[in-house]
């Protein structure tokens, strides 16, 4: 089927009509039924595109009425507000939704007739009726697990008060084997029942008319007009736009095919017959309905009624926390804060802290946020009562109140943080508190919130899952009917680093013609589909809690994860409307630290030593900082990546605040603002630090005159340009969204320049400041956030230094988390002198464990690690626990049959499949069984389900089974556990590598800077930072360690398949060194995948 690329049919029709009719004047028209791409896989334009087009066309009003959803209305609302910031805007947004009502079970419709013949467009006219619409959608979604809506006419009767309702007969008709006359008999019954059920309580009831210019359209329109006359229902005109421009018709066809799971060749009548379903001008619509002027008038009557409601009328109220009798929320929050301050400062609260507390509490009371802070306090209290490690971060770490309440752990005075970054009266926006919890136990906290507030008052925000290039190519290619093999090849050629394009050479390398219409259409339409919503998912942890039922503010639906519900708005939507959110986040490192402390404290108590905790770790330990300076930080929170490890030897952190800077400096903002190298040069004494005056020194002194943090950008605006703290926060926010609000940023920058000039600063200094501040528009890091993370950096580094075995085990038992795989964690532990023992059914628990050696003289405890059954792929925790229980109850296993009998006493349903998984991982060593012997014996184990055949099987003689070679055993280890204690895969390629002139990573440290070297290794990571100007960094590992490859954009272009997909690489280039880190500027490379006996 050829995609319709013809001009608008309406344009042709207009030319054949005499539009200058005598006495006819063009009236204004309101589009009541536009659908955006939040009518998932139906609309072909964003809400913003529709709003901007409507404004450009001079509309007075437009409705975004997405199918079964209010997901796009906040974006449309925000688009109008954005227009109003720069120019006069008369456009009014009508909130709406389109639903289908199915006949109720009591209806006389047969199952074959259950498909509705009309849609219902709903527009609220007040806050109350908006709540009715939201609750109606929530009810419909509660009956479905996939986000669809299931509603019957009787549902509408309970929620119709104050709604404008428009029944819109579906076209094309859903049943083509029935005549229009027969269908209209049924349609009359359907609409008549709907009208009778709602006419007395709804505000306006209308019958929608759409002119489609298709076959049988005249007959259809005449029947709709006749139906309106017979039922005395006013007609209303609509074009039901599915896009803002007719140029989106091909994309809309593709969306239909994707939605229906059909190729375009078979879509037939599912597709619109022409390009008319776009947002036409008011003049075009008035001319189009010149024979029915009252249908145009009706659109404005709906506008008049529905525009009485706007989203800014929504009143959100935070839930009222229960306070002790005789105490107001204000007094209760003050008492909790002062009690917390007494614990934080046992020698007395410093005057500066007390002043901060008084200032913050006064502002919190003025803005009526007491209940919000009390809720956060209660959530943290609950977590700690369950011994769940947690810590607040982000802007909340700027608050002395949060610190005293125990929500955050950073003393805001020690770091000199800025409260206006958190709460500002001028900004008139709610605070945002982020709290990290152990990732394995966060669900306990989530369910506590649901239990306390109820599912009608608490839900997670959603995350809009959008199309990326690879998924777009797959769906578009399938919709266009391309063979699956071609679609798969094209999708695999796309990569997040190569942008939203596939080169001509890539296409030709697949044996395809670049100029093929099918290929060109696939790539073109996939590009247009980028960023379109696919579905709604749940946010990582943003919770909305409300005093009133949340479903009256926004529809709620089931999340895919059991026990979770989500709202239809994402974090940006709720921020736009000023709705409070608490982020209940999961952090793997907190799980790791808690598990490490548990192991460490068991040892310490056995030696009569005091327990340690996060807040009681020895501070500023010189040996810990020495380890950090040497970039010995695999597994350490936030400073384990290649970029961070290369920074550590240059920055050489020596105190806690250095860690704060380290966390923040390897970020796009400082890099884009050209702040990194000046800071390092000044820190190393290679560049003089000059401050124009004491005001600049006060702001930038602790970062050597270079602004690194968002708070510093705000302080500069306050000190140098006389911004208020609230204005400075607005400036920070506009910088973060400068692409959308560039005019606002320009105004702020102009004011800063003017303020600095008035204070006598040089033009050179002003330009330097503006350039650095611009860096924050990409990604400026908040100091409060960096300080919170730095606490965990230090804690994890301290544990790694003094208890390396416990740290490695805690990391292994907290997977998945962090930057490195279990194999790299284990290799790092072995490099630190830790003995690692394999999985064994007699000695392994479910978790990896530490075998504590006799008390050692050294402060560094080098204990032994025993890998746990959790390492074996396909073995569940419940299976693993059975073995531990059996050993503890009945003693060690003496044979495989003894094991089988013992575990079946504990768990009768135990399966041979589980034993085969353990045998493949060589987990029966203590029974004297090799992998092959164990697998053979498992076949002969008796089962109660088939005794006859088991007797036959049990009589089979044990054959001689040769053991696996070292290479085969290593390969099997990686298949079974992802780890091998026998060898590294590169070890088996060492002879090949040596013959090619390659050396090991260990030998790199003996080579001179700039030497031409060849290395080979397995690929651990590929990175292409947005700040690296197209450079790719690849980390290789061999049996001795790691090195990093620097790949130029030119090399990426010429060797893309190898760089993107090869598992084992051979690279040649010039050696560079940064402290203990080695880099190779690659000049040539090749893949060794085919040479490896262990392709894992």
N, C-alpha and C positions, 0 to 999 in steps of 0.2 A: 504493500500500500504506500502511495506517495503522500508525504506530509503536505497539508494544505498551506501553500505559501501565497495564495491569491489575495488581492486587495479586498478591503471590506465590502461585503455584499451590500451593506447599507449605503455605502458611498455610491454604488451603482444605482441603487433604488432612488436615492435622493435626486440624482441627476434626471431620473425619469418622471419625478413628481414636480409639480409646480409648488415650491415651498413658499413663494410669496403669495399666499392665498389672500384673497380680498378679505379684509377685516380681521385677519388672524394675527395675533400678537404672541410672541414667544414668552411663555411663563417660566418661572424657575422650577427646577425639578430636584427632588431629593432621592438619592439612590438608597433604598431600604434593605438591600439584600446582597451587598458585596461580600465575597468570601475570599479570605487571604490564604496563604499557605499553611495557616493553622487549622484549616479544614483538611487535615492531614492527607496528602497525596490527592488533593482535589483542586484547591486554589493554586494559581501559578504566580502569585505576587505576594510580597511581604506586606504587612499592615502599613509600614512606613511608605512604601511605594504607592499604595492606594491613597493614603492621606495626602501625600505631596502632589499626586496627580489631581486629586479632587480640588485641592487648593489652587493649583495652576489653572484648572478649568473653571474656577469661580463658583464652585458649589457653595451653597449655604449650609448644607448638611449632608452627612453620609453615614451609613450604618455599616459597621463590620459585623456581619452575622454568620460567624463560622459554624460549621456543622458540629453539633453536640459539644461545643467548646467555647470557653471564654478566654482561651490561652493568649489570643492576640490583642485583646482590647487595651491592655496597659501600654503596649508598644504603640498602638494607634494614638492613645491619649498622650503619650510622651512625644510623639511626632508633632502633634498640634501645639503642645507647649514649646517645643523647640522652634517651630515656625514663629510663634508669638514673641519669642525673645529677640527676633531680628526684624520682623515686619508685622504689619497689621494683618490679622487673620480673622475672617468672619465665619470660617468653617466650624460647624458644630458636629461633634461626634455622637452618634446614636449607638448606645450599647445594645447588642442583640445576639441572638443565637438561632440557629436553624435546627429543628429536630424532626424526626419521623415518629409518629404515634402508631403503634400496632394495635389491632383490635384486642379487646380484653377477652379473657377466657369465656366469659359469659356471652360473648357476641355470637351471632348466628353465622359468621364467616366460616367457611371451611378452611382447612390448612392451605389448600392451593390458592385461596383468595386472600391469605393473610398479609401479603405484601402491600404496604400502603400506596395509595395513588396520589398522595399529596404530602408536601412538607409543610411544617408550621414555623413561620418566622415570628420570633417573640422579641418585643421591645419593652423594657420596663419604663415606667414614667415617674418613679419615685424610689427613694432608698428602700422602702418596704417592699415594693414590687420587684426591685432588683434582687433583694434577698430571696423572694419567692422563686425567681428564675434560677438563682444559684442553687437553692435547695432542690429544685426540680431536677436539675442536671446531676446533682449529687445522688439523688435517689435513683436515677436511671443508671448511673455508673456503678452504684452499689450492687446492681444485679449482674454485673459483668466483671470479668477479671482482665479483660484486654483493652480497657479504655473506651469501649463502645457504650452506647446508651440504649437502654431498654425501657420504654415508657408506654403507658396505655392512656386512653382518654380519661379514665377515672382519676389518674394521677394528676392531671391538669386541673381537675375540679377543685383540688385542695390548694392550688398555688396560683390561681388565675387573677387574683385581685390586683388591679392596677396595671395590667399588662395590655399592650397593643398586640393583637394577634392577626397574622396574615396567613391564610391558607393558600398555598401555592401548588396548583396541580402540576405534577411531575411531567416533564417533557424532555427527551423522548419518553413515550409511554412504556411502563415496565412490561406490559404484556402485548406482544405484537401479533398474537394469534387470535386476538379479539378485536372486533370493530370498535371504532371510536364511540359510536352510539351506545354499544353495550357497556363499554368502560365508563361512560359518563353516567349511566344509570347507577353503577356502583360508586362512582365518585360523588354523585349527588347524595347518596346515602351516607357516605363517609363525612363529607363536609357538613351536611345537614345535622348529623349527630354532634359534630364538633361545635357547630354554631349554637345549637340548642343548649349544649352543656356549658357554654361560656358567655353567652350574649348578655347575661344579666350582671356579671361581675367584672368582665374585662372592659377596658377603656374604649378601645376601638377594635372592631372586627372587620377585616377586609378580605377580599378575594384577589389574589395576585394574578396579573396577566403579563406574560412574557411573549414577545414576538421573535420567533426563531428563524423566519425565512426558510423553512424547510418543507419538504413534501408533507402534505396533509396538515400543514400549520394553519391554513385558513379555516379548515373544518374544526380543528382543535380550538382556535381562538373564538370562533362563533359559538361553540358549545360552552366555553367558559363564560362568555358574555351572557348567553341565555341562562346559564346556571345562576349567575349573579342576579339577574332579573327575577328569576323564579323564587330565589331564596331571600330576595331583598337585601343582598349584601353589597356594599359599595366595592367597586373595582379599584385596584391600585396598580399603577404601572411599575415595572421593574425590568432591568436587563439581567438580573442575577449575575453580575460580573464575576468571572473567575480569574481575572487578571486586570492590571492597570493599563495594559496595552495589547492590541491585537497581535503584536509580534510574539507574544507568549503562547499562541495557539499550539505550535508543535510541542512545546514543553508540556502544555496542559494535556495533550493527547498521551504523551509518555507517562505522565502522572496517573492518568486513568488506567493505562495498561499495567503499571506497577501495582496500583491499588487492587485491580481485579485479577492479578496474576495471569495475564494473558499477553500474547504478542500482538503487535499492532496489525499484523496480517489477519488476525482472527478477531479483532476487536469489533469490527462492524458497527452496529448501531449504538454500542457503548460510547463511541466518540461523538462529540458534537459535529454536526455536518458542515459547519462553517466557522468563521473567525469572529462572530458577532458578540460573543460573551466576554466583552471587555468593558471598561469604564468609559462610557460615551459622555460627550458633553451634554450639558443641560439642554442646549438648543437642539441637538440631535434627537434627544429623547422626546422633547416637546413636539417636534415635527413628526416623529415616529408615531406618536399617539394623538395626532392632531384631530383624529375622528372621535377621540375619547378624552376631551380636556378634563373631565371630572376625575379620570384616573391619575392625571398629573396633579391635580389639586389635592387628591387624597394623600399623595406622598408628602405634601407640605403640612397637611393636618397631622400626619404621623410625626413629622418633624416637630411640630408645635407641641405635641403631647410628650414625645419621648425625650426631647431636649430639656425637659424640666429636671431630668436626672443627669448627673455627671459623676464621674468617679471621685472627684474631689469632695463629694458629699458623704462618701463612706466614712463612718466613724468606727475606728478600731479602738477597742479598749483592752488593755492588758489585764490578765486575770488578777483578782484581788487575793493576795496571799493572806493566810490566816495569821493574825497577830495575837499575842497574849492579851487577855482582858485588860482593860484600862490603858492600853498602849495603842497609839496611832501608828500607822506605817512609818511616819517620819521618826517618831520616838524609838520604835523598834529597830529601824535601820541604824540610827545613831548609837543605840546601846550595843548592838552587835558589832558595829565598827569600833567602838571604844574598847570593848572586850577583846576584840582581835588585835587592836593596837597594843594592849597590855601584854599579849602573848608575843607579838612581834618584837616589842621593845621592852624587855623585862626590867631594864634600868630606867624606865620612864620614856614617854613619847617625846621625841625632840620637838622643839617649838615649831620648826619649819614643817614637820609632818602634821602637827596639830593644826597649823594654819591651812595647810592643803586640805585636810579632812573637813574643816569648817567651810572652806570655800566650795568644795565639791558637794557636800551635803546640802548647802544652801541652793546651789544650782540644780541639783537633783530634785529637791523639793519644789523649786519654782517650775520646773518642767514636768513635775509629777511622774518621775521615773522610779519612785521608791519600790513599787511592786516588782518591777523588772529586776532590780538588784537583789531583792529578797528571793525571787525565783532562782536566780543564778546561785545565790548562796545555798539555797535548799538543795539544788541539784548536786553541787559539790559536796555538801554535807552528806547526802545519801551515798555518793560514790565512796567517800572516805570511810563511812560506816561499814561498807562492804569491802574495805581494804583494796579498792580500785584506785590505782595511781592516776592522778589527773593534774592538769595545770592549765591555767588560762594564758592566752597569748594575744598577739595583735594589739589593736589600739587600746584594749582594756588594760594592758600593762602600763599605760600612762597614768593610771588612777591609783591614788593612795587608798581610797575606799575599797577598791577591789583587792588591793594588797592586804589590807587589814582584815577583810572578810575571808581571806584565804583562797580567793578565786584565782589570783595571780601570785607569782613567786618573786617578782623583780621589785626591789625597793625603788620607787620612782625618783627618790631624792638622790640616791647613790648614782644613778645613771643620768639624772637631771632631765627627766622626760617632760612631755608637754601635754597637759590635760585637755587642751582645746582640740588635740588630735582625736580625742575620744568623744567628748561632749562639747557642744557649742550652742549657745543661745541663738546667735545670729543665723546659724545654719538651719535651725528648726528641723533637724533630722534626728531620728532615734539613734542611740548608741548601738554598737554591735559587739557583743562579747563572744569570743571564740574560746572554747574549752576543749583541750585534748584529753582523751581518755585512752586507757589501754585498748588496743584494737581488738583484742580477743574478748573483752568484757564490756565493750561499749553497749552492746545490745541490752544488757541489764539496765543500763541508765535509760536507754530509749523506752524500754517497756515500763520503767518506773514513771516516766513522764506521761505515757499513755494511760497508765492506771490512775495516776493522780488527777489528771485533767479530763480524761475521757476522750474517746476518739472523735466526738463531735466538737471538741474544743482544741485539739492538738493534731498537727500533721506536719510532715516534712515538706519543704519546698521542692519543686521539681527541677530537673535538669533537662533542657531541650536537646535531645540527641539529633544532630544534624548530619547531612550528607557530607562526606569527604570524597576526595577524587576517586579513590579506589572503589568505595561502595557505590558511588554514582555511576562509574563505568559498568559495574556489574549489573545494576538494575536497569540502566538505559540500554545496554547491549542486549540483555535478555528481552526487554520490551520491544526492541527493534527486530527481534528474531534472529540475531546472530548465533551461530553455533556456540555451544557452551565452551568448547576448547578455545575458540578465538576470544571470547569474553574473558575467560580465565587468563589467557596469555596477556591480553591488554591490561587487565587489572594488575597483574603481577609486575608489569613494566612501569606502572605508576608508583610513585614513592613520595612520601611527605617532603623529602629533600629536593625532589626535582620539580616541585611546584605542580600547578594544575595543567600540566602539558605532558604529552608524550612526543618525543622527537621523531622526525621523519625516518631517521636511521633505525630507531627502535622498532618502528612499525615494519619497515622493510626487512629487518632482521628476523621478524616473525613470519616472513613469507607473504606479507599482506601488501596490498597496494595503498599507498598513502592517499591517493586521490580518489579512492573508492567512495561512492556516496554513502554507503552504509557506515564505513569507518569514520568519515568526516562528520556525519550526523551523530554518531555515538560520542565522539570527542566534544563536539559543539554542545550537544544537549547535556552531557555530563558536566561540562563547565558551567552551564546555566543552572544546573541543579545544586551546585555547591552551596552549602549553608542552609538549604531548605530543611525544615524539620522532618524527621522520620517518625519519631514518637517521643513521648515524655518518659523520662526515667526519674529516679529519685536523686536529689542532691546529696552530696557527701555527708551532710549532717545538719543543715539549716532547719531548725524547728520554729514553727509559728504556733503560738499559744494565745488563746483568746478568752476573754470573759464571757462573751456571748457565743452562740454556736458559730463555729468557723465556717460552716457550710452556707451561712447567710452572707458571707463576704466573698467567698471564692469556692467554686466546685471542688469537691474532694473525690478522689478515686483510689482504688486499690493500687499499691505498688506491686511489682513482680515478686518482690521478696515477701514471704509470708509474715504477717503481723505488722506490716507497714502500710501507711496510707500517705498519699501526697496530695498537695493542692496543685492547681493548674498554672500557677505563676512561679517564675524562677526568682532568684535572689535580686536581680535587677528590677523586676516588676515590683516586688514588695518594697524595695528601697525607693522607687519612684512614688509609691503611695504612702511612704512613711510608716510602714508596718514593722513592729519590732520583731527581731529574729535572734535566736540563740543558736550558735553553731556547736553542735554536739559532735565533735570530730574524733576520728580514730587515729592513733599514732602508735606504730609498731614499736618505736624505741621505748615508750613507756612500759609496754609489756616486757620488753627485753630487760630494762633496768629493774623492774619489780622481781622478775625471775632470778636475775643475778643477785640481788640483795637477799632473797630467800636462801639461796645456796651459800652465800658468803656468811650470813648471820648464823646459819646452822654450824658452820665451822667455828666462827668466833665464840659462840656460846659454849661449844665443846671445849674451847681453850680458855674459858672464863673471861672472855673479852666482851666489851660492850657492843651492842648492835649498831649498825650504821643505817642511815636513811638519806634521802635526797638532800634534806636541809642540813644534815650534820656532817657531810663530807668535809675533810680538811681542805681549807681554801688556799688557793694560790700555791699549789705544790709544784716546786721547781722541776722535779723529775717528770711530772706529767707534762709540763710545758716543753721540756726537752724532747720527749717522745713526739709531741705534736709538731715541733719545729722540724723534726726529721721526716715528717709526712708518713709516720708509721701509724696510719689512721684507718686502715681497712675495718669497716664495721662501725666506726665512730660516727655519731649522728652529725649530719650536715657537712662534714669536712672529709668525706671519704671519696668524693668524685675526683676524676682526673683533674678538672680545673681547680678544685679546692686544694688537692694535694700538691699541685704545682705552685700554688700561691703560698703555701705554708713555709717553705724554706726562704722565701723572699720577704714575707711579712714578719716571720719569726715571732709569733705571739708569746708574750711574757707575763700577761696578767689577764684577768677576766674581761676587761674592756677591749683588749686586743681580740678576744674571741668574738665579741659583739661586732667589731669591724670586719673580722674575717668572714663571718656569716653573711654580712651585707655587701661586701665589696665585689664578690664574684657574682654579680647580677647585671642584667642588661642596663639598668639605669646608670650606675657609676661608669660602666664601660662606654656607653653611648655618650655620656657627658664628659668623657676624657678626664676622669677623676682617678683612675687606678694608678697609672704611671706617675703622675705628679705626687700622689700620696706615698708611693713606694720610694721615690727618689728622696723625698723629704724625710721619710722614716730612716733611710739609710745614710742620711747626712750628705747626699749628693746635690741637694737643692736647698737654697735658703728659704726659710719661712718668714714671710713678710705680711703683716696685718696693717691695713690702712689706718685703723683706729681701734680703740678699746671695744667698741660695739661689735665689730667684726670678730675680734679676738674672743669675746665672750661666747659667740655663737659657734665659731669654727676652730677654736683653740684645741679642743680635744681630738679633732681629726686633722690637725696640722694645716689648717687653712683651706681644706678641701671639703666641700659639702657632700656627704655620703648618704645622709639619711633624710627622709621626708620631713621629719621634725625640724631639721636645720634649714630646709627651704622655707618652711613656715616662719621660723624665727627671723630669718633674713628679711622676709616681707614685713614682719612686725617691727623690727629694729631699724631697718633702712628705708622703709617706705610708709611707715606709720599705719600699717594694717592693724585692725583689731584681731584678736585670736580667732574669732569666728570667720572673719574675712580671709585670714590666712588659710584656714581649713577649706574654705570654698575654693581658694586658689589651688590648693593641693589636689582637690577633687577634679577641678577643671583640667589640670595638667594630666591627670590620669586618663581623662577622656578627651584629650585634645583633638583627636581626629573627628569627633562628633561636635565638639564645642570650640573649634579653633578661634572663632571670633571672640568668645569669652576669654580665652587664654590671652589673645592679643591685647585685649583691654587691660587685663591684669598686669601683663608684662610692661605695657606702656606706662601704667601707674607706678610700677616698681622703678622703671628707668627715670621717670620724672622725680620720684621721691629721692633716689640716689643722687641725681644731678643737683637737686636742691640742697643736699647735704654736702656737696662739694667733692664727690667721688670722681675719679678720673674715668674717661670714656673707656679706656682699656680694661679697668677693673669692672665697670658696668657690663661690657660685652662678655667678659669672662664669666661673670655671675649668670648672665642670661643664658649663655651657652651651657653651663653646667646645670642650671635649672631645667633647661629643655631636656636634659638627659632623664629627668624624673618622669617626663611624659611617656617614656618607653617602659620604665619599671623602676621607680624609686622605692627603696626598701625602708619600711618603718623601723626606727631605732627600737621601739618598744617590742616589736616582733623579734628583731635580732637578739635583743637582750633575753627574752624568754627562751629562745632556741639555744643561746649560748650557755644557759644553765645546764641543758641536757647535753651539749657538746662536752662540757667539762666533766659532768658526771659519767658519761659513757667512756671518755678518755681515761678517767681515774680508774674505773673498773678494769678497762683493757690493760692498763699498765700494771696494776697490782694483782689482779686476778684474771689473767688471760684465758685460762681454761674455762672458768665460770662465765666469762664474757662470751666466748665462742659458743658455749653450750646454750646460753640464753638467746643468742642470735639464732642458732639452729632451731631451738624450740619455739621461736616466735615467727618462723617463716609462714607465709611470704611477707617479707619486708626488706627495706634497705636496698642498697645498690649492688651488692654482690651475691652470687649464688652460694649454696652450701659448699660446693667444691672449693671455691676461693676462700671461704671462711676457714675451712679445714686446712687448706694449704698454708694459710697465714698462721694458724695456730701451730702447725708443725714447724714453720720457720722460727717461731718463738720458743722452740724447745718443748712443746707439748706433745706427749705421746697420745696417739689416737688409736683406739681399738675398734675393730669392726662390729657390725651387728651380729648378735648371737642369741638364740632363743633362751639359753640358760642364764645369760648375764644382762641382756638388754631389757630395759623397761620400754614403755611406749615412747617417752621422751629420751633424748640424749641425757647422759648423766655424767657427773664428775666423781671420780674415785679419789678421795682425799688421801694424800700421802702423809706420812708422819710430819709433825710440825717442822717447818724448815727455818733455817737461820735467816735466809734472805727475806726481805719484806715482800718480794714478789713470789706468790704462791704458784708454782708450776705443777699443778695436779694433772691427772690423766683423764682423758675423755673416752667414754664408751658411747658409741653411736646407738641411737634408739630405733625401735621398730618403725617409728614415724618416717624414717628415711626411705623405707621401701615403698615404691609406687604400687598403689592398688591395695595396700593394707590399711584398714580403717582404724581409728582410735579404739573403737569397741573391740575389734579383733586383737589389737596389740595389748590391751589391758588384760585379756583372758590369759595370756602367757604369764604375765607377772603374777596374777592371782594363783595360777596353777603352781608355779614354782614356790610361792610363799606358803601355799596350803599343803602341797604334797611333796615338796622337795624338788631338787633338780631332775631334769629329764635324763634318763640313761640310754634311751633308744628312741627311734621314731615311733614305734608302736606304743612305747610308754608315754611319750608326749601326746599321742593321739588319744589314748585312754584318759589321760589327766585333763586335757583341755575340754574333752567332751563331757566330763563330769561338771565342769564349770559352765560350759556353753554347748549344749547338745546339738545345736544347729551349726556348729563349726564345719567349714567346708574344706575339701582338698584344694580348691582353687587358691585359698589363702596360703596353704602350705606350699603350693607350687611357687607362689610369689616369693616366699621366704627362701625357698631352695634356690631360686634363680639369683637371689642376692647373696648366696653362700652363707645363709644364716644358721646352718646346722653343723658348724665346724666342731663344736664341743662334743657332738655325737659321733665324730669321726667320719662324717659323710661329706663327700665332695658334692658339688652342684649336681652333676649327672647321677651319682649314686642316690642322692636324696630324691631327685625327681622320679627315678625308677622305683624306689621303695614306696613312695607316696601312692603309686598305682596299686600296690598290693594291700593297702590298708583296708580293713574290714569296715563295712558300713551296715547299718541296720536296714537300709532300704532295699537291698538286693542280695540276700545271703547266698543264693545259689551261684550267681555269677562271681561273687566275691570269693567263694571257695575255689573256683576255677582260677581266678586271677591270683589268689594267694599261693597257689601251688607252683606258679611260674618260677623257674630257677633264676637266681641273680646272675646276670651275665657280667663279663669283664667290661668295664666302661673306662676307656682312657680319659685321663683328666684334661681339662682345658689348658691350652697353652697360655702363657702369660698375657699375650696380646688378646686372645679370646676372652680370658677371664676379666681383663680390664674393660674390654668392650661390654661384656655382660654386666659388670658393675655399673657402668654408666647407664645402661638400659634400665637396670633395676632400681638404682638409687640416685643416679646423677652424680655419684661420687665414686672414686676408686682410691683405696689406700695402697694399691700395688704399684701403680705407675701413672705418669701423665701421658696422654696420647701422643704428644710430640716426641716423647722418648723413643717411640718406635720409628719415627721418621728422622731421627738424628743423623743416621748415616747418609740418607738422601740429602738432607740439608747441608751437611758438611761437604759432600761432593759438589754441591752447587756453590760453595764458598760461604755458606751461612755460619754464623756464630750464635752462641746462646745469650740470653739476657744477662747472665752473670758476667760474661766476658765484656759486655758493653761498658761496665763500670771501670774496666781497665784501659779502655780506649780513650784517645784524646778527643777533645771537643773539635767538631768539624771533620772527623774521619769519615771516609766512605765505608759504610758497613752494610752487611746483608743479614737479616734475621728472619725467622719464621716462627709462627705461633698460632694457636687457636684464637679466634676472635671472641673477646668478652663483650665489648661495647662498641657501638658506633654512635657518634654524636656530631651534630652539625648546628652549633649555637647560632642563633639569629644575629649575634654580634660579631661573628667570625668572618663575615664577608664571603660566605660560600665555602670556607675551609671545613673539611671533615676531619674529625679526630677518631682514630680507631685504637683500642687497647688490645694488644696481643699478649698471650701468656704461653710460656713454655714450662718445662719441668723445673726451672730455676727461679722464675719470677715473671714480671710484667715489663712491657715497654709500650710507648705510645707512638703511633704513626700520625704524621701531619700530611693530609692529602689536599693538594691544591684543587681549585675548581676545574682547572684544565684537565688534571689527571682524572677527576671524577667524571668528566664528560667523556673521556676516551676509554675509561675502564669501569664504566658504571656497573655492569653485572657482577664483576669480581668484588668491587668495593661494597656493593649493597647486599650481596647474597652469599659470598664465599665464607666457609666456616674456618678454613685454615689458609693462611696467606704467607707468601714469601715476598719480602720487601727489601728494596735497596735504596739507600739514601744517605744523607749527611747527618751525623750524630750531633745532638744538642743535649746539654745537661742543665737541669735546674735543681740544685741540691742533689738529693738521692734519686730524683726523677730523671729518666732518660726519654728523649724524643728523637724521632727520625724524620727528617724532611724527605719524604719519599720522592724518588725520581722514576722508579719502575717497580712493578709488582706483578705477582702471578698467584694463581690459586693452586693449592696442593690438596684440594679435596679428594681428587681421584687417587692420590698416592697413599691416603690414610687407611690403615686397616681398621680403624675405629671411627666410623662415620656416625657420630652421635648428634 
